[in-house]
Amino acid sequence: MWWLMERWLDNFDYRIHVSVLSVLMPVVLLGAVIVLTVFLKVWGSMRENIVEELRYE
């Protein structure tokens, strides 16, 4: 994706340089948020007592 963006920007007179880091950093940050969210949901589910939860249903 970065390579395609660089090729597309080559056609403009006034262009900016897009580094790999500016594309990779949001992907890594989004992945970390996803992993943290899933971990917290699983941790919360593990701490609950299933028998107590089913008793009220």
N, C-alpha and C positions, 0 to 999 in steps of 0.2 A: 504494500500500500504506500509506503514511504517513497519507494522508487517511482511509482506511477505519479505521485504528487510532484516529485521533483521534475519529471519529464514534462508534465503539464505546465508547471511554472516556468519552464525554460522558454516558452513561447511569448512571454510578456516582456515588454521593455523595462518596466520597473518591477523587479521581482525581489522576493525575500528568500533567504536561505532557511530551509526547514531541516533541522537536525533530527537524527534518529531518536535522540533523547526526548524531544518534544512529542514524538508519536508514541514512544515506548513507555514513558512515565505515566500517562493517564491509564494505559492498559494495566500496568503493574498496580497502580493505586486502586483501580476498580476491582482487580482480582483480590487484593488484600481486603477490601471492604466486603466482598462476597464471602471469602473464607471466614472472616471474623463473624459475619452475620450467621452463617450456617453453624459455626462452632458454638456461638452463644445460644442458638435455638436448641441444638443437641444437648448442650450442657444443662440447660433449663429442663429439658425433658428427662434427662437422666436423674436429676435431683428430685423429681416428683415421685410420690408414692402412687403407683398405678392402682393399687387396691383401694386406697382412699378416694381417688378420683372416680373409680367405677362405682363405688358405693352410693354416690349421689345421683347416678344416672338412672 
